[in-house]
Amino acid sequence: MQFNSLYLLPAKNGEEPTIQFLLEVVEILTNYVRKTFDRSTKVLDFHHPHQLLEGMEGFNLELSDQPESLEQILVDCRDTLKYGVRTGHPRFFNQLSSGLDIIGLAGEWLTSTANTNIHYSIKKAGAVLGFGKENVILLKTDERGRVIPADLEAKIIDAKQKGYVPLFVNATAGTTVYGAFDPINDIADICEKYNLWLHVDGAWGGGLLMSRKHRHKLSGIERANSVTWNPHKMMGVPLQCSAILVREKGILQGCNSMCAGYLFQPDKQYDVTYDTGDKAIQCGRHVDIFKFWLMWKAKGTIGFEQHTDRCLEISEYLYNKIKNRVGYEMVFEGQPQHTNVCFWYIPPSLRGMPHGDERREKLHRVAPKIKAMMMECGTTMVGYQPQGDKVNFFRMVVSNHAVTKSDIDFLIDEIERLGHDL
């Protein structure tokens, strides 16, 4: 079957091509599973890593700006399975392997399709690493949620005067609530001045690097010592898919390698520098990068750029529609830097009420009540939360490429319908 000119859901008329494509994938996987339990099948069709890297028999690991056809994506899937180790094979005795359970495989497919999101904090990292939460120093931010560099430098000086040893600064490219981007270049100047490790948390905002229009918001990120990025957020990759990038080559190996003899033997017949397991804290883990690689093959860099630009365009549409609309107040002035649009819906009963404690108390209950009714109706869902001294507000975030302007119109109408009589 030729897939070259077909478009998958959520594209218009994409249902039939999507069904056909997924059935092709299921057929590939079914054949793979069948052969896995066939003892006449090899456990591994061995090739040296450099052979796979250089490309062979049409198998190419390189990523392109231009998208590949869906037909080629199916070829990539077949080749990946062809050259991989069959860890579910009855004669795979290397390391610990529990084989391949068909029901567990079905559960994996279901949970990957029903995607959810997660988040971890720097304070939690401080506790896990043994520094203690009290040794994590919080920085002041401006009204948009961006770190104030002068406060960073002042707190570094204060900590040193007290005998502490500052060593790590976390800048954020795309904060969870406001979608704010810290001034990375200014922060990098301070880190270089005091010889501190600069880490940029690009979990949410790192995807903007794909966009020529928006990547300037991360200016200075190339000066970071390390960067984290979660393609499962902005890029739409199914959970879990996260990356850490470090500037200094070999540092992960130097910090994490335990040279466990029962796992990482140095005298294997292939170049063991391709073994990444000893570079990370965890050992056994899911091959999460594959789905991102396959999506990049299918979309190309241009496809990810279009996805990113589209999401920001939709969020801008929401912002422009409600910023001067009766019954809405923005949490902060000015256009958001990312797709996070933060706002209050003010029911008619509160619109004439003077600002004060009574209004704040009542407004604080509005977003939770509307959200509860949304869930009971099952029509839509949007997040809400307080922030600092600000009462509960809606935090609308766009990262789904299926969202259209009509969906935004529906959201606004639904908020007003459910909240009108509060």
Residue, then its C-alpha position, 0 to 999 in steps of 0.5 A: m500500500q502507498f502511504n505517501s500522499l495520505y494524512l493521518l488523524p487529526a487531519k480532515n478525512g484522516e480516519e481511513p488512512t489512520i486505520q490502514f497505517l495502524l493495521e500495518v504497524v500491528e501486522i509488523l508487530t504481530n509478525y515480530v511477536r510470532k517470530t520471537f517465540d519461534r526457536s528457529t529465529k535468531v536471538l540477534d541479527f548481529h551488526h556492529p554499531h558503526q555499520l548501523l550508524e553508517g546505514m545499511e540496506g536502506f536503514n538510515l538513522e539520520l534525521s532530515d528537515q523534510p518529512e519521510s513518507l509513511e511507507q518509509i516509516l513502516v520500513d524503518c519500523r521493520d528494520t528497527l525490529k530486524y536489527g534489535v535484540r529479541t529480549g523476549h526470545p526463549r533463548f535470550f538469557n543475557q541479563l534479566s529478562s522476563g520474556l514477552d507477555i502479550i497482555g502486558l504488551a496490550g497494556e503498554w499500547l493502551t497506556s501510551t495512547a491514553n497519555t498523561n503528564i508529570h512534573y518534578s521540582i528543584k526542591k524535590a531534587g535537593a532532597v533526593l540528592g541529599f542537599g536538603k530543601e533548606n539549601v535550595i535558595l529560591l529566587k525572586t521573579d518579576e510579574r511574568g515569572r522570570v528570574i531577576p538576575a540582580d537577585l540571583e547575584a545578591k543571593i550568591i554573594d550573601a550565601k558565600q558571606k555566610g560560608y556556603v558554597p553555591l554550586f548550581v543555578n537552575a534557569t527555566a525556559g518555559t515555566t509550568v504556570y506562566g510559560a516564562f523564559d528566564p533571561i539565560n544570557d544574563i544568568a550565564d554571565i553571573c554563573e561564569k563570574y562565580n564559577l557556578w554550574l548553569h542548568v536550563d530546565g527546558a522541559w516545557g519550553g525547549g521545543l521552541l528551539m524547533s521554531r525559527k520564529h520563537r527560538h530567540k526566547l531561549s537565547g543563551i541556552e548554548r552557554a548552559n552546562s546542562v539542559t533538560w528537555n521533555p519531548h513528551k510535552m510540547m512535541g507531542v511524543p507519548l510519555q515518557c520521553s525526556a532528555i538531558l544534554v550536557r556540554e562537556k563530553g564524557i562527564l556523564q560517564g565519569c560521574n555515573s559509571m560503576c563499571a559493573g562487570y556483570l553488565f558492561q564488559p570492556d572486551k566485547q567484540y564491538d565498540v562499547t562506547y555505544d553502550t549508554g547504560d553506564k552513563a546514566i543513573q538508572c540501568g534497565r529502562h524503556v527505549d523512549i527515544f525511539k518514538f521521538w526518532l520515528m516521529w522526527k523521521a515522519k514529520g521532519t524538523i519542518g513538521f515539528e516547527q509547524h507544530t510549535d508555531r501552530c500551538l503558539e498561534i492558537s494560544e495567541y488567538l485565545y489571548n487576543k479573544i479574551k484580553n478585552r472581553v467582558g467577564y475576563e481578567m488576565v493574570f499578567e499584562g502582555q502577550p504570553q511568551h509560551t502557550n500558557v494563557c492565564f486568566w480569571y473568569i468573572p461571573p456577572s455576580l462579581r463584576g460590580m463588586p469592589h476589589g477586596d477580601e470578599r471578592r477575592e474569596k468568591l473569585h477563588r471558588v469560581a475556577p474550581k466550580i467551573k472545572a468540576m462542572m466541566m468534568e461532570c458534563g464531560t465536555t472539556m477540561v482546563g487546569y486552574q491553580p492559585q499562584g503566590d497571592k493570586v487566587n485560583f485562575f485558569r491556566m490554559v495550555v496548548s500543546n495538542h496539534a489537533v486543537t483548532k480555533s473552533d475548540i478555543d471558541f467552544l472553551i470560552d462558550e463553555i466557561e461562560r455557560l457553566g459560570h454565568d450563574l455562579 
